[in-house]
Amino acid sequence: MTPIKLFAFLVQKAGFSQVELDLSDCKTVADVRQLVSKEIPAIKADVAKCMIAVNMEFQPDDCLLTDVSEIAIIPPVSGG
Amino acid sequence: MINVRLQQEPIDVGATYQELVNAKFGAVNMFVGTIREWTGDIQTEKIRYTAYKEMAMKELSKLAHEVEAKYDADVVVIHRLGELELTDIAVFIGVATPHRAASYEGSRFIIENLKKRVPIWKEEVDTDRVRWGGERDDAH
């Protein structure tokens, strides 16, 4: 099981900031995006617009997963 | 020299300037981003900032190191977290370089990339409702 971290308004919509999901069937970041959309339907519409960080590094959808210790779902950032 | 931090406490511009004072530099560029009341017709009362702190520190450090390496600069980047009132300083970016052009370019590079890829979010308490940053285009 791998921790999936949520932030900002995703936490309000999902009702939690972290969940553990089984990523054994996920080969790429795109697969993770699809799994998160399915497992957390409250944020399904938002996940498509989020960036995904694997082990705290942003990764594109075609990135192959290896040694994943955590996934962060990053909504559009708005610092500054 | 690079100093990057996220903090709840107010940013002391005068004290932070002292971190950038060095005889090798002829330019110290300081950008101060503050809480604005009006954005078009929307009136803001306060803003709450949150972050994925560990990753935000990593991303800010990357930006600072890039500017340090490219311009032979000293860099200080501070972002506030928590609840901020109108006119409070949300972000401070200080870039000290031997000559002025590089200090402007380095500062601009950091703020523009901060707004694209550093995991910090604002929850804006406006007079009509609460808006999360990213809900509308804010290129100001």
Backbone of each chain as ProteinMPNN parsed JSONL, in Angstrom:
{"seq_chain_A": "MTPIKLFAFLVQKAGFSQVELDLSDCKTVADVRQLVSKEIPAIKADVAKCMIAVNMEFQPDDCLLTDVSEIAIIPPVSGG", "coords_chain_A": {"N_chain_A": [[0.839, -1.192, 0.0], [0.423, 2.24, -0.721], [1.005, 5.565, 0.374], [-1.226, 8.164, -0.477], [-1.273, 11.522, -0.938], [-3.274, 14.356, -0.314], [-4.128, 17.819, -1.026], [-4.961, 21.253, -0.17], [-8.044, 22.358, -1.552], [-8.773, 19.823, -2.241], [-8.663, 18.27, 0.02], [-10.808, 19.18, 1.513], [-12.908, 18.392, -0.158], [-12.582, 15.602, -0.354], [-12.552, 14.855, 2.291], [-10.492, 13.891, 3.752], [-6.887, 13.87, 4.221], [-5.036, 12.077, 3.48], [-4.618, 8.829, 2.058], [-4.315, 5.273, 1.818], [-3.374, 3.425, -0.966], [-3.466, 0.57, -3.137], [-1.021, 0.209, -5.412], [-0.187, -1.724, -7.107], [-1.124, -2.528, -9.597], [-0.58, -0.397, -11.158], [1.266, 1.012, -13.693], [2.207, 3.382, -14.698], [2.276, 7.0, -14.14], [-0.081, 7.986, -15.181], [-1.773, 5.81, -14.804], [-1.991, 5.867, -12.034], [-3.319, 8.268, -11.704], [-5.773, 7.609, -12.818], [-6.606, 5.581, -11.089], [-6.818, 6.964, -8.648], [-8.885, 8.733, -9.289], [-10.948, 6.936, -9.545], [-11.075, 5.691, -7.027], [-11.447, 7.789, -5.266], [-14.048, 9.326, -5.627], [-15.074, 11.863, -5.045], [-13.218, 13.74, -5.788], [-12.845, 13.392, -8.419], [-13.319, 15.003, -10.738], [-11.457, 16.965, -10.359], [-8.941, 15.804, -10.301], [-7.973, 15.416, -12.853], [-6.969, 17.887, -13.506], [-4.838, 18.239, -11.906], [-1.36, 18.28, -10.904], [0.972, 15.595, -10.577], [2.999, 14.316, -8.072], [5.681, 12.186, -7.561], [7.282, 10.694, -4.975], [7.851, 13.288, -4.054], [8.621, 14.641, -6.39], [7.654, 16.279, -9.313], [5.982, 14.544, -11.912], [5.493, 13.484, -15.312], [2.563, 12.152, -17.048], [3.319, 9.884, -18.507], [5.359, 8.762, -17.128], [7.172, 6.072, -15.835], [6.541, 3.983, -13.044], [8.685, 3.466, -10.327], [9.986, 2.218, -7.341], [8.173, 3.624, -5.511], [7.466, 5.709, -2.877], [5.663, 7.535, -1.998], [2.756, 9.301, -3.173], [1.764, 12.45, -4.348], [-1.031, 14.455, -4.821], [-1.327, 17.265, -6.558], [-3.014, 20.147, -6.578], [-3.719, 23.029, -8.749], [-1.229, 25.381, -8.067], [-0.886, 28.24, -5.846], [0.753, 30.122, -4.603], [2.61, 33.043, -3.444]], "CA_chain_A": [[0.0, 0.0, 0.0], [1.215, 3.472, -0.878], [0.259, 6.763, 0.792], [-1.62, 9.157, -1.473], [-1.495, 12.751, -0.166], [-4.125, 15.379, -0.944], [-3.862, 19.154, -0.503], [-5.855, 22.393, -0.44], [-9.479, 22.06, -1.603], [-8.991, 18.372, -2.384], [-8.875, 17.734, 1.373], [-12.2, 19.497, 1.886], [-13.839, 17.592, -0.96], [-12.448, 14.173, -0.047], [-12.804, 14.633, 3.711], [-9.262, 13.391, 4.386], [-5.696, 14.399, 3.54], [-4.167, 10.976, 3.038], [-5.234, 7.512, 1.993], [-3.372, 4.278, 1.305], [-3.934, 2.665, -2.089], [-2.626, -0.485, -3.714], [-0.602, 0.648, -6.747], [0.503, -2.834, -7.79], [-1.555, -2.614, -10.998], [-0.26, 0.873, -11.835], [2.606, 1.03, -14.309], [2.603, 4.765, -14.979], [1.586, 8.061, -13.407], [-1.452, 8.042, -15.718], [-2.539, 4.753, -14.133], [-2.277, 6.344, -10.676], [-4.35, 9.3, -11.843], [-7.032, 6.908, -13.075], [-6.978, 4.858, -9.87], [-7.259, 7.953, -7.647], [-10.203, 9.209, -9.729], [-11.93, 5.883, -9.287], [-11.168, 5.386, -5.594], [-11.912, 8.977, -4.52], [-14.93, 9.979, -6.604], [-15.347, 13.271, -4.695], [-12.251, 14.646, -6.442], [-12.632, 12.869, -9.779], [-13.265, 16.084, -11.734], [-10.282, 17.811, -10.098], [-7.681, 15.08, -10.467], [-7.508, 15.605, -14.233], [-6.271, 19.176, -13.631], [-3.763, 18.287, -10.914], [-0.052, 17.688, -11.179], [1.219, 14.476, -9.674], [4.393, 14.205, -7.638], [6.089, 10.875, -7.058], [8.403, 10.93, -4.05], [8.064, 14.74, -4.001], [9.096, 15.202, -7.663], [6.606, 16.282, -10.332], [6.252, 13.589, -12.991], [4.473, 13.462, -16.364], [1.701, 10.971, -17.035], [3.939, 8.682, -19.09], [6.48, 8.335, -16.274], [7.031, 4.72, -15.285], [6.677, 3.983, -11.583], [9.641, 2.55, -9.692], [10.3, 2.61, -5.958], [7.284, 4.708, -5.082], [7.201, 5.726, -1.432], [4.449, 8.33, -1.783], [2.193, 10.05, -4.301], [1.06, 13.673, -3.932], [-1.913, 15.03, -5.839], [-1.043, 18.695, -6.374], [-3.91, 21.038, -7.323], [-3.024, 24.229, -9.226], [-0.641, 26.068, -6.919], [-1.285, 29.662, -5.835], [1.563, 30.893, -3.67], [3.074, 34.347, -3.934]], "C_chain_A": [[0.884, 1.257, 0.0], [0.398, 4.676, -0.417], [0.014, 7.722, -0.382], [-1.982, 10.415, -0.694], [-2.31, 13.747, -0.982], [-3.87, 16.73, -0.276], [-4.966, 20.126, -0.89], [-7.312, 21.933, -0.504], [-9.768, 20.575, -1.803], [-9.291, 17.74, -1.022], [-10.323, 17.981, 1.807], [-13.182, 18.593, 1.138], [-13.795, 16.115, -0.584], [-12.799, 13.878, 1.413], [-11.616, 14.04, 4.445], [-8.068, 13.921, 3.588], [-4.753, 13.301, 3.06], [-4.937, 9.673, 3.043], [-4.187, 6.545, 1.455], [-4.049, 3.508, 0.182], [-2.928, 1.634, -2.586], [-2.288, -0.103, -5.154], [0.006, -0.485, -7.573], [0.075, -3.007, -9.247], [-1.231, -1.351, -11.793], [1.165, 0.822, -12.389], [3.118, 2.464, -14.492], [1.846, 5.741, -14.069], [0.133, 8.172, -13.888], [-2.335, 6.988, -15.054], [-2.924, 5.177, -12.708], [-3.4, 7.375, -10.718], [-5.723, 8.643, -12.001], [-7.531, 6.196, -11.807], [-7.516, 5.819, -8.805], [-8.647, 8.481, -8.006], [-11.296, 8.201, -9.388], [-12.158, 5.67, -7.779], [-11.667, 6.573, -4.763], [-12.818, 9.778, -5.453], [-15.202, 11.454, -6.313], [-14.393, 14.227, -5.395], [-11.994, 14.244, -7.895], [-12.461, 13.993, -10.811], [-12.006, 16.928, -11.577], [-8.974, 17.117, -10.457], [-7.1, 15.275, -11.867], [-6.687, 16.877, -14.375], [-5.08, 19.286, -12.67], [-2.439, 17.795, -11.486], [0.128, 16.548, -10.181], [2.709, 14.415, -9.363], [4.62, 12.807, -7.085], [7.346, 11.103, -6.219], [8.836, 12.402, -4.07], [8.729, 15.326, -5.246], [7.929, 15.15, -8.645], [6.976, 15.314, -11.449], [5.132, 13.645, -14.021], [3.697, 12.143, -16.36], [2.368, 9.708, -17.582], [5.123, 8.17, -18.266], [6.204, 6.944, -15.697], [7.305, 4.742, -13.784], [7.726, 2.975, -11.125], [9.927, 3.084, -8.295], [9.465, 3.792, -5.465], [7.082, 4.641, -3.573], [5.993, 6.594, -1.101], [4.037, 9.013, -3.089], [1.52, 11.293, -3.719], [0.23, 14.18, -5.105], [-1.894, 16.542, -5.61], [-2.019, 19.536, -7.21], [-3.149, 22.271, -7.803], [-2.522, 25.068, -8.048], [-0.966, 27.563, -7.0], [-0.542, 30.439, -4.758], [1.935, 32.232, -4.262], [2.083, 35.442, -3.652]], "O_chain_A": [[1.937, 1.306, 0.636], [-0.773, 4.8, -0.773], [0.917, 8.037, -1.157], [-2.898, 10.387, 0.127], [-2.069, 13.951, -2.172], [-3.454, 16.793, 0.881], [-5.775, 19.875, -1.783], [-7.773, 21.206, 0.376], [-10.886, 20.122, -1.559], [-10.074, 16.794, -0.926], [-10.971, 17.11, 2.387], [-14.151, 18.096, 1.711], [-14.83, 15.454, -0.504], [-13.282, 12.793, 1.736], [-11.715, 13.719, 5.629], [-8.208, 14.36, 2.446], [-3.796, 13.561, 2.33], [-5.787, 9.433, 3.9], [-3.28, 6.945, 0.725], [-5.158, 2.998, 0.347], [-1.714, 1.806, -2.469], [-3.166, -0.091, -6.017], [0.633, -0.245, -8.605], [0.822, -3.568, -10.048], [-1.574, -1.252, -12.971], [2.13, 0.619, -11.653], [4.323, 2.712, -14.444], [0.924, 5.368, -13.344], [-0.771, 8.422, -13.091], [-3.506, 7.241, -14.775], [-4.024, 4.89, -12.237], [-4.309, 7.362, -9.887], [-6.703, 9.072, -11.392], [-8.723, 6.212, -11.5], [-8.52, 5.543, -8.148], [-9.492, 8.656, -7.127], [-12.406, 8.563, -8.999], [-13.289, 5.492, -7.328], [-12.24, 6.387, -3.689], [-12.398, 10.795, -6.005], [-15.523, 12.215, -7.225], [-14.717, 15.401, -5.579], [-11.036, 14.705, -8.516], [-11.565, 13.937, -11.653], [-11.539, 17.538, -12.539], [-8.012, 17.766, -10.867], [-5.882, 15.297, -12.043], [-5.816, 16.965, -15.241], [-4.399, 20.311, -12.634], [-2.405, 17.001, -12.426], [-0.468, 16.533, -9.104], [3.556, 14.455, -10.255], [3.856, 12.313, -6.256], [8.342, 11.639, -6.703], [10.027, 12.713, -4.098], [9.337, 16.394, -5.173], [7.288, 14.11, -8.799], [8.127, 15.262, -11.883], [3.967, 13.828, -13.67], [4.116, 11.157, -15.754], [2.029, 8.597, -17.175], [5.809, 7.236, -18.682], [5.134, 6.686, -15.146], [8.203, 5.444, -13.32], [7.673, 1.797, -11.478], [10.091, 4.29, -8.11], [10.0, 4.823, -5.058], [6.589, 3.642, -3.051], [5.368, 6.42, -0.056], [4.856, 9.263, -3.973], [0.798, 11.209, -2.726], [0.721, 14.314, -6.226], [-2.385, 17.032, -4.594], [-1.862, 19.625, -8.428], [-2.049, 22.538, -7.321], [-3.288, 25.419, -7.151], [-1.279, 28.086, -8.069], [-1.113, 31.297, -4.086], [1.627, 32.53, -5.416], [2.325, 36.598, -4.002]]}, "seq_chain_B": "MINVRLQQEPIDVGATYQELVNAKFGAVNMFVGTIREWTGDIQTEKIRYTAYKEMAMKELSKLAHEVEAKYDADVVVIHRLGELELTDIAVFIGVATPHRAASYEGSRFIIENLKKRVPIWKEEVDTDRVRWGGERDDAH", "coords_chain_B": {"N_chain_B": [[25.352, 32.087, -1.104], [22.437, 30.791, 0.171], [19.174, 31.118, 1.375], [16.268, 29.726, 2.269], [12.951, 29.757, 3.323], [9.899, 28.774, 5.008], [7.413, 30.322, 6.852], [5.417, 31.049, 9.762], [5.52, 33.417, 11.093], [5.519, 37.044, 10.83], [7.265, 38.692, 8.095], [10.318, 40.244, 8.365], [11.464, 42.796, 6.7], [13.629, 44.569, 6.847], [15.52, 43.256, 8.5], [15.914, 41.008, 6.951], [17.035, 42.039, 4.669], [19.56, 42.577, 5.578], [20.726, 40.088, 5.498], [21.529, 39.919, 2.921], [23.486, 41.689, 2.424], [26.619, 42.393, 1.126], [29.936, 42.991, 0.227], [30.728, 42.171, -2.303], [28.621, 42.45, -3.962], [26.778, 44.63, -6.111], [24.167, 45.084, -6.436], [21.075, 44.701, -4.923], [18.18, 43.15, -5.164], [14.907, 43.353, -4.093], [11.935, 41.732, -3.873], [8.664, 42.167, -2.82], [5.791, 40.599, -2.052], [2.45, 41.308, -1.439], [-0.701, 41.238, 0.447], [-3.489, 41.906, -1.402], [-6.292, 44.094, -1.623], [-8.35, 44.465, -3.615], [-9.338, 42.631, -6.482], [-10.173, 43.145, -9.481], [-13.623, 43.123, -9.391], [-13.77, 41.803, -7.054], [-13.549, 41.699, -3.575], [-11.114, 41.268, -1.207], [-10.697, 39.935, 2.077], [-9.006, 38.503, 3.792], [-6.283, 36.127, 3.612], [-5.592, 32.692, 3.68], [-2.741, 30.743, 3.856], [-1.475, 27.597, 2.867], [0.695, 24.717, 2.672], [2.473, 22.048, 1.018], [4.791, 21.349, 2.897], [7.43, 20.133, 2.981], [7.955, 19.438, 0.327], [7.585, 21.907, -0.905], [9.709, 23.359, 0.166], [11.793, 21.956, -1.048], [11.325, 22.543, -3.772], [11.496, 25.358, -3.814], [14.139, 25.623, -3.011], [15.444, 24.49, -5.201], [14.884, 26.417, -7.186], [16.188, 28.631, -6.097], [18.838, 27.726, -6.047], [19.298, 27.456, -8.758], [19.286, 30.11, -9.611], [21.386, 31.102, -8.092], [23.534, 29.681, -9.227], [23.448, 30.493, -11.914], [23.724, 33.308, -11.891], [25.699, 33.988, -10.107], [24.758, 34.626, -7.539], [23.484, 35.701, -4.311], [20.754, 34.427, -2.506], [17.613, 34.919, -1.029], [14.628, 33.499, -0.047], [11.453, 33.794, 1.208], [8.403, 32.542, 2.347], [5.239, 33.209, 3.667], [3.093, 31.301, 5.835], [-0.202, 30.362, 6.97], [-2.682, 32.614, 8.396], [-3.207, 35.649, 6.746], [-3.482, 39.194, 6.766], [-4.855, 42.097, 5.01], [-2.398, 43.913, 3.242], [-0.312, 42.594, 4.526], [2.864, 40.932, 4.243], [3.289, 38.39, 1.965], [5.171, 37.035, 0.497], [8.712, 37.126, 0.169], [11.374, 37.913, -1.885], [14.696, 37.981, -2.278], [17.447, 38.93, -4.173], [20.786, 39.101, -4.609], [23.354, 40.43, -6.548], [26.382, 40.887, -8.534], [25.916, 42.884, -10.528], [23.147, 45.001, -11.688], [21.214, 44.014, -13.641], [21.124, 41.217, -13.556], [20.107, 40.804, -11.026], [17.442, 41.616, -11.192], [16.531, 39.824, -13.165], [16.948, 37.325, -11.957], [15.272, 37.486, -9.727], [12.744, 37.726, -10.928], [12.602, 35.299, -12.266], [12.403, 33.53, -10.11], [9.931, 34.254, -8.798], [8.047, 33.882, -10.848], [8.248, 31.147, -11.403], [7.753, 30.098, -8.905], [5.042, 30.595, -8.728], [4.115, 28.771, -10.507], [4.965, 26.145, -9.805], [5.541, 25.605, -7.117], [4.423, 23.936, -4.316], [2.273, 25.56, -2.755], [-0.656, 26.949, -1.402], [-3.348, 29.291, -1.671], [-6.125, 30.26, 0.268], [-8.654, 32.194, -0.207], [-10.358, 34.602, 1.549], [-12.994, 36.231, 0.591], [-15.305, 39.024, 0.268], [-17.698, 38.106, -0.74], [-17.542, 35.289, -0.882], [-15.596, 32.295, -0.118], [-12.633, 31.675, -1.853], [-10.552, 29.34, -3.45], [-7.164, 29.605, -4.44], [-6.25, 29.479, -7.883], [-8.725, 28.964, -8.796], [-9.514, 30.952, -10.437], [-7.999, 32.718, -13.209], [-5.074, 34.2, -12.253], [-2.988, 36.355, -13.014], [-1.74, 38.505, -12.038]], "CA_chain_B": [[24.507, 31.928, 0.084], [21.014, 30.616, -0.111], [18.346, 30.92, 2.558], [14.876, 29.533, 1.856], [12.166, 29.304, 4.478], [8.454, 28.969, 5.128], [7.243, 30.695, 8.258], [4.148, 31.611, 10.228], [5.771, 34.748, 11.645], [5.678, 38.112, 9.837], [8.584, 38.827, 7.47], [10.987, 41.502, 8.708], [12.23, 43.13, 5.492], [14.899, 45.196, 7.211], [16.448, 42.235, 8.986], [16.212, 40.091, 5.853], [17.966, 42.754, 3.793], [20.919, 42.44, 6.126], [21.271, 38.787, 5.077], [21.983, 40.018, 1.532], [24.534, 42.704, 2.324], [27.927, 41.784, 0.884], [30.705, 43.94, -0.597], [30.926, 41.692, -3.679], [27.42, 42.73, -4.751], [26.415, 46.024, -6.329], [22.711, 45.152, -6.611], [20.238, 43.844, -4.075], [16.8, 43.308, -5.617], [13.985, 42.756, -3.127], [10.523, 41.713, -4.276], [7.777, 41.937, -1.671], [4.418, 40.346, -2.486], [1.565, 41.605, -0.301], [-2.119, 40.877, 0.308], [-4.195, 42.996, -2.096], [-7.72, 44.119, -1.283], [-9.266, 44.333, -4.751], [-8.958, 41.988, -7.729], [-11.374, 43.443, -10.254], [-14.77, 43.43, -8.533], [-13.731, 40.939, -5.865], [-12.883, 42.338, -2.437], [-10.521, 40.27, -0.321], [-10.573, 40.326, 3.488], [-7.777, 37.885, 4.292], [-5.884, 34.932, 2.855], [-4.922, 31.636, 4.445], [-1.793, 29.988, 3.033], [-1.031, 26.285, 3.318], [1.725, 24.188, 1.77], [3.113, 20.757, 1.248], [5.993, 22.062, 3.337], [8.704, 19.5, 2.631], [8.146, 19.542, -1.119], [7.717, 23.333, -1.23], [11.099, 23.721, 0.473], [12.644, 21.377, -2.106], [11.133, 23.273, -5.029], [12.063, 26.705, -3.644], [15.601, 25.483, -2.995], [15.887, 24.276, -6.585], [14.838, 27.707, -7.88], [17.246, 29.477, -5.536], [20.142, 27.21, -6.497], [19.436, 27.754, -10.18], [19.648, 31.534, -9.719], [22.738, 31.241, -7.536], [24.51, 29.155, -10.184], [23.433, 31.238, -13.182], [24.069, 34.725, -11.771], [26.638, 34.21, -9.005], [23.906, 35.424, -6.654], [22.976, 35.253, -3.016], [19.299, 34.393, -2.669], [16.755, 34.652, 0.139], [13.207, 33.377, -0.402], [10.635, 33.492, 2.391], [6.948, 32.57, 2.102], [4.431, 33.066, 4.888], [1.981, 30.36, 5.91], [-1.169, 30.781, 7.979], [-3.677, 33.62, 8.002], [-2.627, 36.965, 6.525], [-4.422, 40.306, 6.597], [-4.525, 43.038, 3.944], [-1.063, 44.562, 3.262], [0.735, 41.719, 5.067], [3.791, 40.392, 3.24], [3.126, 36.942, 1.764], [6.413, 36.454, -0.029], [9.88, 37.988, 0.01], [12.434, 37.319, -2.705], [15.861, 38.851, -2.337], [18.516, 38.406, -5.026], [21.931, 40.01, -4.629], [24.274, 40.061, -7.631], [27.384, 41.934, -8.777], [25.35, 43.971, -11.345], [21.701, 45.081, -11.471], [20.346, 43.268, -14.554], [20.989, 39.839, -13.087], [19.278, 40.743, -9.819], [16.051, 41.655, -11.667], [16.202, 38.579, -13.88], [16.896, 36.222, -11.006], [14.071, 37.648, -8.91], [11.576, 37.426, -11.783], [12.616, 33.854, -12.505], [11.923, 32.818, -8.916], [8.507, 34.47, -8.512], [7.207, 33.281, -11.894], [8.254, 29.692, -11.245], [7.061, 29.819, -7.636], [3.606, 30.597, -8.986], [3.757, 27.628, -11.364], [5.304, 24.787, -9.398], [5.839, 25.382, -5.689], [3.133, 23.537, -3.722], [1.704, 26.452, -1.744], [-2.008, 27.306, -1.861], [-4.043, 30.32, -0.904], [-7.572, 30.163, 0.442], [-8.912, 33.632, -0.156], [-11.635, 34.955, 2.151], [-13.495, 37.44, -0.062], [-16.524, 39.488, 0.922], [-18.861, 37.329, -1.2], [-17.37, 33.869, -0.567], [-14.2, 31.853, -0.018], [-12.115, 31.128, -3.112], [-9.207, 28.768, -3.457], [-6.313, 30.046, -5.541], [-6.327, 28.556, -9.008], [-10.106, 28.915, -9.298], [-9.58, 31.894, -11.558], [-6.661, 33.071, -13.666], [-4.538, 35.338, -11.516], [-1.657, 36.614, -13.57], [-1.321, 39.839, -11.586]], "C_chain_B": [[23.046, 31.795, -0.361], [20.286, 30.426, 1.217], [16.883, 30.883, 2.107], [14.085, 29.112, 3.084], [10.672, 29.587, 4.318], [8.225, 29.316, 6.591], [5.865, 31.273, 8.534], [4.33, 33.076, 10.621], [5.86, 35.777, 10.514], [7.12, 38.199, 9.33], [9.139, 40.212, 7.787], [11.922, 41.869, 7.55], [13.598, 43.712, 5.842], [15.935, 44.177, 7.649], [16.862, 41.303, 7.849], [17.173, 40.735, 4.859], [19.402, 42.566, 4.271], [21.563, 41.116, 5.729], [21.922, 38.881, 3.697], [23.127, 41.015, 1.345], [25.897, 42.029, 2.205], [28.692, 42.7, -0.084], [30.907, 43.458, -2.03], [29.731, 42.022, -4.574], [27.173, 44.229, -4.889], [24.923, 46.203, -6.504], [22.034, 44.191, -5.656], [18.793, 44.115, -4.479], [15.886, 42.612, -4.628], [12.559, 42.878, -3.65], [9.689, 41.366, -3.051], [6.358, 41.787, -2.197], [3.485, 40.484, -1.294], [0.112, 41.22, -0.59], [-2.896, 42.091, -0.203], [-5.682, 42.935, -1.772], [-8.618, 43.811, -2.488], [-8.618, 43.587, -5.905], [-10.175, 42.119, -8.631], [-12.488, 43.831, -9.297], [-14.753, 42.646, -7.215], [-12.92, 41.604, -4.757], [-12.403, 41.26, -1.46], [-10.406, 40.811, 1.095], [-9.299, 39.771, 4.109], [-7.477, 36.643, 3.45], [-5.194, 33.958, 3.804], [-4.013, 30.854, 3.496], [-1.461, 28.654, 3.693], [-0.019, 25.756, 2.301], [1.948, 22.707, 2.035], [4.554, 21.143, 1.592], [7.303, 21.448, 2.823], [8.995, 19.658, 1.139], [8.312, 21.004, -1.545], [9.137, 23.807, -0.949], [12.05, 23.186, -0.594], [12.551, 22.182, -3.391], [11.713, 24.69, -4.943], [13.59, 26.653, -3.648], [16.153, 25.268, -4.393], [15.948, 25.597, -7.338], [15.98, 28.604, -7.403], [18.623, 29.021, -6.019], [20.377, 27.515, -7.974], [19.888, 29.21, -10.377], [21.063, 31.767, -9.176], [23.792, 30.829, -8.565], [24.593, 30.019, -11.443], [23.997, 32.648, -13.044], [25.111, 35.017, -10.688], [25.964, 35.053, -7.914], [23.821, 34.845, -5.241], [21.459, 35.385, -3.087], [18.619, 34.117, -1.326], [15.312, 34.589, -0.349], [12.446, 32.988, 0.866], [9.166, 33.549, 1.974], [6.231, 32.376, 3.42], [3.431, 31.935, 4.739], [1.049, 30.836, 7.013], [-2.042, 31.899, 7.446], [-3.051, 35.012, 7.915], [-3.719, 37.996, 6.266], [-3.985, 41.184, 5.42], [-3.214, 43.758, 4.259], [0.033, 43.699, 3.9], [1.612, 41.204, 3.925], [3.621, 38.873, 3.166], [4.423, 36.295, 1.314], [7.487, 37.524, -0.14], [10.898, 37.247, -0.835], [13.568, 38.337, -2.804], [16.951, 38.197, -3.165], [19.621, 39.458, -5.097], [22.939, 39.511, -5.66], [25.303, 41.179, -7.825], [26.805, 43.128, -9.539], [23.828, 43.874, -11.372], [20.854, 44.171, -12.372], [20.084, 41.858, -14.038], [20.081, 39.754, -11.858], [17.795, 40.802, -10.181], [15.657, 40.324, -12.299], [16.061, 37.405, -12.916], [15.637, 36.274, -10.157], [12.824, 37.26, -9.695], [11.458, 35.922, -12.029], [12.021, 33.105, -11.306], [10.427, 33.028, -8.713], [7.631, 33.806, -9.579], [7.146, 31.764, -11.747], [7.615, 29.262, -9.933], [5.563, 29.689, -7.896], [3.161, 29.435, -9.879], [3.926, 26.276, -10.68], [5.664, 24.587, -7.925], [4.517, 25.105, -4.965], [2.746, 24.342, -2.48], [0.352, 26.89, -2.293], [-2.579, 28.418, -1.008], [-5.539, 30.031, -0.898], [-8.001, 31.59, 0.775], [-10.296, 33.88, 0.426], [-12.064, 36.299, 1.55], [-14.824, 37.832, 0.57], [-17.743, 38.679, 0.478], [-18.763, 35.843, -0.869], [-15.883, 33.549, -0.421], [-13.793, 31.245, -1.355], [-10.748, 30.508, -2.882], [-8.445, 29.333, -4.64], [-6.349, 29.007, -6.643], [-7.725, 28.428, -9.557], [-10.298, 29.863, -10.456], [-8.142, 32.195, -11.976], [-6.202, 34.301, -12.901], [-3.111, 35.568, -11.985], [-1.111, 37.951, -13.086], [-0.106, 39.753, -10.672]], "O_chain_B": [[22.527, 32.583, -1.152], [20.732, 29.664, 2.075], [16.34, 31.878, 1.629], [14.501, 28.208, 3.81], [10.255, 30.498, 3.603], [8.786, 28.67, 7.477], [5.237, 31.892, 7.674], [3.404, 33.878, 10.496], [6.225, 35.441, 9.388], [8.065, 37.834, 10.03], [8.499, 41.226, 7.506], [13.021, 41.329, 7.431], [14.601, 43.385, 5.208], [17.089, 44.227, 7.222], [18.01, 40.862, 7.783], [18.022, 40.059, 4.279], [20.328, 42.416, 3.473], [22.787, 41.018, 5.632], [22.753, 38.048, 3.335], [23.665, 41.162, 0.248], [26.285, 41.216, 3.044], [28.142, 43.129, -1.098], [31.23, 44.267, -2.9], [29.812, 41.891, -5.796], [27.332, 44.995, -3.938], [24.445, 47.321, -6.697], [22.38, 43.012, -5.59], [18.244, 45.175, -4.177], [16.057, 41.425, -4.347], [12.045, 43.979, -3.845], [9.971, 40.401, -2.34], [5.785, 42.739, -2.728], [3.698, 39.854, -0.258], [-0.249, 40.917, -1.727], [-2.96, 43.137, 0.443], [-6.258, 41.853, -1.66], [-9.534, 42.994, -2.392], [-7.477, 43.873, -6.269], [-11.099, 41.308, -8.562], [-12.333, 44.747, -8.489], [-15.632, 42.819, -6.371], [-11.776, 42.014, -4.957], [-13.189, 40.456, -0.96], [-10.068, 41.976, 1.304], [-8.6, 40.462, 4.85], [-8.316, 36.18, 2.678], [-4.342, 34.334, 4.609], [-4.461, 30.365, 2.459], [-1.203, 28.579, 4.894], [0.102, 26.292, 1.2], [1.656, 22.19, 3.113], [5.414, 21.25, 0.718], [8.167, 22.151, 2.299], [10.117, 19.967, 0.737], [9.094, 21.301, -2.448], [9.707, 24.567, -1.732], [12.993, 23.867, -0.997], [13.565, 22.472, -4.026], [12.345, 25.163, -5.887], [14.249, 27.524, -4.214], [17.209, 25.8, -4.735], [16.921, 25.88, -8.038], [16.65, 29.253, -8.206], [19.47, 29.846, -6.36], [21.501, 27.794, -8.392], [20.756, 29.497, -11.201], [21.834, 32.54, -9.744], [24.796, 31.514, -8.759], [25.68, 30.248, -11.974], [24.666, 33.142, -13.951], [25.375, 36.181, -10.386], [26.516, 36.045, -7.437], [24.057, 33.657, -5.021], [20.94, 36.343, -3.661], [19.002, 33.206, -0.591], [14.829, 35.522, -0.991], [12.757, 31.986, 1.511], [8.74, 34.502, 1.321], [6.572, 31.486, 4.199], [2.975, 31.647, 3.633], [1.445, 31.611, 7.884], [-2.144, 32.118, 6.239], [-2.447, 35.496, 8.872], [-4.736, 37.709, 5.634], [-2.88, 41.031, 4.9], [-2.964, 44.156, 5.397], [1.208, 44.056, 3.814], [1.156, 41.061, 2.79], [3.784, 38.165, 4.16], [4.739, 35.167, 1.691], [7.214, 38.671, -0.494], [11.247, 36.102, -0.547], [13.395, 39.424, -3.355], [17.34, 37.058, -2.907], [19.407, 40.567, -5.588], [23.329, 38.343, -5.657], [25.112, 42.291, -7.332], [27.154, 44.27, -9.24], [23.267, 42.808, -11.113], [19.864, 43.609, -11.903], [18.955, 41.371, -14.081], [19.375, 38.764, -11.666], [16.977, 40.125, -9.558], [14.596, 39.77, -12.01], [15.151, 36.588, -13.055], [15.009, 35.248, -9.896], [11.955, 36.553, -9.186], [10.367, 35.353, -12.002], [11.238, 32.17, -11.47], [9.71, 32.056, -8.475], [6.591, 33.233, -9.256], [6.089, 31.165, -11.949], [7.007, 28.195, -9.851], [4.9, 28.8, -7.361], [1.968, 29.154, -9.989], [3.144, 25.357, -10.923], [6.056, 23.487, -7.538], [3.603, 25.93, -4.993], [2.869, 23.887, -1.343], [0.214, 27.167, -3.484], [-2.342, 28.491, 0.197], [-6.128, 29.622, -1.898], [-7.75, 32.11, 1.863], [-11.296, 33.426, -0.129], [-11.57, 37.357, 1.942], [-15.405, 37.054, 1.326], [-18.716, 38.57, 1.224], [-19.779, 35.199, -0.604], [-15.027, 34.419, -0.58], [-14.505, 30.414, -1.918], [-9.895, 31.083, -2.204], [-9.01, 29.519, -5.718], [-6.464, 27.809, -6.382], [-7.929, 27.867, -10.633], [-11.122, 29.633, -11.342], [-7.197, 31.967, -11.221], [-6.879, 35.329, -12.907], [-2.157, 35.037, -11.416], [-0.146, 38.475, -13.643], [0.383, 40.779, -10.198]]}, "name": "protein", "num_of_chains": 2, "seq": "MTPIKLFAFLVQKAGFSQVELDLSDCKTVADVRQLVSKEIPAIKADVAKCMIAVNMEFQPDDCLLTDVSEIAIIPPVSGGMINVRLQQEPIDVGATYQELVNAKFGAVNMFVGTIREWTGDIQTEKIRYTAYKEMAMKELSKLAHEVEAKYDADVVVIHRLGELELTDIAVFIGVATPHRAASYEGSRFIIENLKKRVPIWKEEVDTDRVRWGGERDDAH"}
